[in-house]
Amino acid sequence: MESADIILNHRQINSKITRLAWQIYENNMDEQVLWLAGIDERGMYVAEMIKKELATITNQELRLVNILVDRKNFEPSFYSDFDTENLKDAVIIVVDDVLNTGKTMFSAMLPLVRRQVAKIQVAVLASRNHRLFPVRADFVGISMATTLHEHLNFDNSNPDNLKLNLS
């Protein structure tokens, strides 16, 4: 891709992650445990970056869970080093790289509601303005108005040169 297609470069992404971590902390500073739930590979990557930054800000217990969403039936599966069966009264920040239509995010959150979590918040590196489902992000790195044919893509293939591209 041409450099004109780069929306955020590595330095800017790291700056956005720092800001997202502070916002999450400021909105949840009284919680003892925070769950960061990354959607699929790129959302989990962003969740891990936020967790690393949060660890420099707070002594709260930070737990990660990876939510893998089956694209055929939009059924999520949860993977964590912690027990995710009893999330009752938990505070969960669902994290993804890009929020597009909201369908993936919506499907990832439904099982959390059924588990009677105390609060669900959404953090994304980038948010587009094409919602088809009733989902909004509480914490946004960058918000972009794009056409339906344009796509935002978080490129984490090189951890030393992260990029958010528009194609």
Secondary structure by P-SEA (a helix, b strand, c coil): cccccccccaaaaaaaaaaaaaaaaaacccccbbbbbbccaaaaaaaaaaaaaaaaccccbbbbbbbbbcccccbbbbbccccccccccbbbbbbbcccccaaaaaaaaaaaaaacccbbbbbbcccccccccccccccccccccccccbbbbbbcccccccccccc
